[in-house]
């Protein structure tokens, strides 16, 4: 596992300003233009420094990374590979194989981790082959798998895994810092990845899944507005007006409603217009 603190040449308790100062200094030091004879090496070095900086300056990612780094440094997983195929068949074997996948994900052996997960899923009789892990291991492994699927554009797989983790938010006192991040990722995939490339009725189903999350009033208003837009696309003006009114009730000054309001007002007679004007 790459130690981002060592990459940035700071201690594990370094604050944001210390990290930022070291980052700027190292980027200047290893900039490809200053390492002409080793330009490719310098480019790789700067990319690693940038990745370390992005991770350690994001509070949520840093907390998650620190947990994984601590596991690695304490050698919690050092016996995984040695014990996988020595264990008896059944749940015990599945647990070690699942933990080996987590070990590979932490150490950025992503291709092998994904291949091993597919093999484990095929071999395991349970619907979820990771159920033999502890809850914390399960959450960590699912999150890292989902993150990789998202990076590869496999959004359906990614959101399925994120939702499985999110369903555990009320049964675990740990990993609390992850759930807001996971909620945002679920919203982003449904609203900005899947819904945008779907037919209106399918998009509506995605937006309704978003409404099952714990949302702020603004997030709820935005989602209801998007549903209204879908119904408007299907020429269902009455239902579109209903959802838009819900959105406006949640956030009267909701932005981006001019186009949909104009079309609805053009469709309905002024006296019969079901759009409730706010403010």
C-alpha positions as CSV (number, residue, x, y, z in Angstrom):
1,X,0.0,0.0,0.0
2,X,1.3,3.4,-0.9
3,X,1.8,5.6,2.2
4,X,0.6,9.0,1.1
5,X,2.1,10.7,4.1
6,X,5.5,9.4,3.0
7,X,4.8,10.6,-0.5
8,X,4.1,14.1,0.7
9,X,6.9,13.9,3.3
10,X,4.7,14.9,6.2
11,X,3.7,13.2,9.5
12,X,0.4,11.4,9.9
13,X,-0.9,14.3,12.1
14,X,0.0,17.0,9.6
15,X,-2.6,19.7,9.2
16,X,-4.0,21.0,5.9
17,X,-1.5,23.9,5.7
18,X,1.5,21.6,6.2
19,X,0.2,19.3,3.6
20,X,-0.4,22.1,1.1
21,X,3.1,23.6,1.7
22,X,4.8,20.3,1.2
23,X,2.7,19.5,-1.9
24,X,3.7,22.8,-3.6
25,X,7.3,22.2,-2.8
26,X,7.4,18.7,-4.1
27,X,5.5,19.5,-7.3
28,X,8.2,22.2,-8.1
29,X,11.0,19.7,-7.2
30,X,9.7,16.9,-9.4
31,X,8.1,18.9,-12.2
32,X,8.9,17.1,-15.5
33,X,10.4,20.3,-16.9
34,X,13.0,20.3,-14.2
35,X,13.8,16.6,-14.7
36,X,14.5,16.5,-18.4
37,X,16.5,13.2,-18.4
38,X,13.8,11.5,-16.3
39,X,10.7,13.1,-17.7
40,X,8.5,10.0,-17.6
41,X,9.6,9.1,-14.1
42,X,8.9,12.7,-13.0
43,X,5.4,12.7,-14.5
44,X,4.6,9.5,-12.6
45,X,6.0,11.0,-9.4
46,X,3.9,14.2,-9.8
47,X,0.7,12.2,-10.4
48,X,1.3,10.2,-7.2
49,X,2.0,13.4,-5.3
50,X,-1.3,14.9,-6.7
51,X,-3.3,11.8,-5.7
52,X,-1.8,11.9,-2.2
53,X,-2.7,15.6,-1.9
54,X,-6.3,15.1,-3.1
55,X,-6.8,12.3,-0.6
56,X,-5.3,13.9,2.4
57,X,-7.0,17.3,1.9
58,X,-10.4,15.7,1.6
59,X,-11.6,15.1,5.2
60,X,-13.8,12.2,4.4
61,X,-11.3,10.5,2.1
62,X,-8.5,11.1,4.6
63,X,-10.4,9.4,7.5
64,X,-11.2,6.4,5.3
65,X,-7.6,6.2,4.1
66,X,-6.2,6.5,7.6
67,X,-8.2,3.5,8.6
68,X,-6.9,1.4,5.7
69,X,-3.4,2.6,6.3
70,X,-3.6,1.7,10.0
71,X,-4.8,-1.8,9.1
72,X,-1.9,-2.2,6.7
73,X,0.8,-0.8,9.0
74,X,-0.4,-3.1,11.8
75,X,0.0,-6.0,9.4
76,X,-3.6,-7.1,10.1
77,X,-3.8,-8.7,6.7
78,X,-0.3,-10.2,6.4
79,X,-1.5,-13.7,6.7
80,X,-4.3,-13.5,4.1
81,X,-2.5,-15.0,1.1
82,X,-0.8,-17.7,3.3
83,X,-4.1,-18.9,4.8
84,X,-6.5,-18.7,1.8
85,X,-6.1,-22.1,0.4
86,X,-5.1,-23.8,3.7
87,X,-8.5,-23.3,5.2
88,X,-11.3,-25.7,5.0
89,X,-14.0,-25.3,2.4
90,X,-17.2,-23.4,3.2
91,X,-17.7,-20.1,5.0
92,X,-14.2,-20.0,6.6
93,X,-12.6,-20.3,3.1
94,X,-15.0,-17.7,1.7
95,X,-14.1,-15.3,4.5
96,X,-10.3,-15.5,3.8
97,X,-10.9,-15.2,0.1
98,X,-13.1,-12.1,0.6
99,X,-10.5,-10.6,3.0
100,X,-7.8,-11.2,0.3
101,X,-9.9,-9.2,-2.1
102,X,-9.9,-6.3,0.4
103,X,-6.1,-6.7,0.9
104,X,-5.6,-6.4,-2.9
105,X,-7.9,-3.4,-3.1
106,X,-6.1,-1.6,-0.4
107,X,-2.8,-2.3,-2.1
108,X,-4.2,-1.1,-5.5
109,X,-4.1,-4.6,-7.1
110,X,-7.4,-3.6,-8.6
111,X,-7.5,-5.9,-11.6
112,X,-6.8,-9.0,-9.5
113,X,-9.3,-7.9,-6.8
114,X,-12.1,-7.6,-9.3
115,X,-11.3,-10.9,-11.0
116,X,-11.1,-12.7,-7.6
117,X,-14.4,-11.1,-6.6
118,X,-16.1,-12.5,-9.7
119,X,-14.6,-15.9,-9.0
120,X,-15.7,-15.8,-5.4
121,X,-19.2,-14.8,-6.4
122,X,-19.5,-17.7,-8.8
123,X,-18.2,-20.2,-6.2
124,X,-20.2,-19.0,-3.3
125,X,-23.8,-20.3,-2.8
126,X,-24.8,-17.1,-1.0
127,X,-26.2,-14.2,-3.0
128,X,-23.5,-11.9,-1.4
129,X,-20.1,-13.6,-1.0
130,X,-18.9,-10.9,1.3
131,X,-21.3,-11.7,4.1
132,X,-18.7,-13.9,5.8
133,X,-16.6,-10.8,6.6
134,X,-16.9,-8.7,9.7
135,X,-19.2,-5.6,9.3
136,X,-16.3,-3.2,9.1
137,X,-14.5,-5.4,6.5
138,X,-17.7,-5.7,4.6
139,X,-18.2,-1.9,4.4
140,X,-14.6,-1.2,3.5
141,X,-14.6,-3.9,0.8
142,X,-17.9,-2.9,-0.7
143,X,-16.9,0.7,-0.8
144,X,-13.6,0.1,-2.6
145,X,-15.3,-2.3,-5.1
146,X,-18.0,0.3,-5.8
147,X,-15.5,3.0,-6.2
148,X,-13.6,0.9,-8.8
149,X,-16.8,0.0,-10.7
150,X,-17.7,3.7,-10.7
151,X,-14.3,4.7,-12.1
152,X,-14.7,2.1,-14.9
153,X,-18.2,3.5,-15.8
154,X,-20.1,0.4,-14.5
155,X,-22.6,2.6,-12.7
156,X,-25.3,0.0,-12.1
157,X,-22.8,-2.2,-10.3
158,X,-21.4,0.7,-8.4
159,X,-24.7,2.1,-7.2
160,X,-25.9,-1.4,-6.1
161,X,-22.8,-1.7,-3.9
162,X,-23.2,1.8,-2.5
163,X,-26.8,1.1,-1.6
164,X,-25.9,-2.1,0.1
165,X,-23.5,-0.2,2.3
166,X,-26.0,2.7,2.9
167,X,-28.5,0.1,4.1
168,X,-26.1,-0.6,7.0
169,X,-26.0,3.0,8.3
170,X,-28.5,2.3,11.2
171,X,-26.8,-0.9,12.4
172,X,-23.2,0.2,12.8
173,X,-21.6,2.8,15.1
174,X,-18.5,2.9,13.0
175,X,-17.7,4.2,9.5
176,X,-20.3,7.0,10.1
177,X,-18.1,9.4,8.2
178,X,-18.6,7.4,5.1
179,X,-22.4,7.5,4.8
180,X,-22.8,11.1,3.7
181,X,-20.1,10.5,1.1
182,X,-21.9,7.3,-0.1
183,X,-25.3,9.2,-0.2
184,X,-23.8,11.8,-2.4
185,X,-22.3,9.2,-4.7
186,X,-25.7,7.4,-5.0
187,X,-27.4,10.7,-5.9
188,X,-24.7,11.6,-8.4
189,X,-24.9,8.2,-10.2
190,X,-28.7,8.2,-10.3
191,X,-29.2,11.9,-11.2
192,X,-26.1,12.6,-13.3
193,X,-25.1,9.3,-14.8
194,X,-28.1,7.0,-15.2
195,X,-31.1,9.3,-15.4
196,X,-29.5,11.6,-18.0
197,X,-29.0,8.7,-20.4
198,X,-32.4,7.1,-19.9
199,X,-35.9,7.4,-21.2
200,X,-38.1,9.6,-19.1
201,X,-40.0,6.8,-17.3
202,X,-36.8,5.0,-16.4
203,X,-35.3,8.3,-15.2
204,X,-38.3,8.8,-13.0
205,X,-37.6,5.5,-11.3
206,X,-34.0,6.5,-10.7
207,X,-35.1,9.8,-9.1
208,X,-37.6,8.0,-6.9
209,X,-34.8,5.8,-5.6
210,X,-33.0,9.0,-4.7
211,X,-36.0,10.2,-2.7
212,X,-35.6,7.1,-0.4
213,X,-32.3,8.5,0.8
214,X,-32.0,10.9,3.8
215,X,-32.0,14.2,1.9
216,X,-32.0,17.9,2.7
217,X,-35.0,20.0,1.6
218,X,-32.9,21.5,-1.2
219,X,-31.9,18.0,-2.4
220,X,-35.5,16.8,-2.3
221,X,-36.7,19.9,-4.1
222,X,-34.2,19.4,-6.9
223,X,-35.2,15.7,-7.3
224,X,-38.9,16.5,-7.4
225,X,-38.1,19.2,-10.0
226,X,-36.3,16.6,-12.2
227,X,-39.3,14.2,-11.9
228,X,-41.5,17.1,-13.1
229,X,-39.3,17.7,-16.1
230,X,-39.6,14.0,-17.0
231,X,-43.4,14.1,-16.9
232,X,-43.3,17.2,-18.9
233,X,-41.2,15.4,-21.6
234,X,-43.9,12.7,-21.7
235,X,-46.6,15.5,-22.1
236,X,-48.2,14.5,-18.8
237,X,-48.7,18.1,-17.8
238,X,-50.9,17.5,-14.7
239,X,-48.4,15.2,-13.1
240,X,-45.6,17.5,-14.0
241,X,-47.4,20.3,-12.3
242,X,-48.0,18.2,-9.2
243,X,-44.3,17.4,-8.7
244,X,-43.2,20.9,-9.4
245,X,-45.6,22.2,-6.7
246,X,-44.0,19.7,-4.3
247,X,-40.6,21.0,-5.2
248,X,-41.7,24.7,-4.8
249,X,-43.3,23.9,-1.4
250,X,-39.9,22.5,-0.2
251,X,-37.9,25.4,-1.7
252,X,-39.9,28.4,-2.9
253,X,-36.9,30.1,-4.6
254,X,-35.8,26.9,-6.4
255,X,-33.6,27.8,-9.3
256,X,-34.0,26.4,-12.9
257,X,-37.8,26.2,-13.0
258,X,-38.4,29.0,-15.5
259,X,-38.5,26.7,-18.6
260,X,-40.8,24.1,-17.0
261,X,-43.1,26.8,-15.5
262,X,-43.4,28.5,-18.9
263,X,-44.3,25.3,-20.7
264,X,-46.9,24.4,-18.1
265,X,-48.4,27.9,-18.1
266,X,-48.6,27.8,-21.9
267,X,-50.5,24.5,-21.6
268,X,-53.0,25.4,-19.0
269,X,-55.4,28.4,-19.1
270,X,-54.1,31.1,-16.9
271,X,-57.1,30.8,-14.4
272,X,-56.7,27.0,-14.3
273,X,-52.9,26.9,-14.0
274,X,-52.1,24.4,-11.3
275,X,-48.7,25.9,-10.6
276,X,-48.6,27.5,-7.2
277,X,-46.6,30.7,-7.5
278,X,-44.3,31.1,-4.5
279,X,-43.0,34.4,-3.1
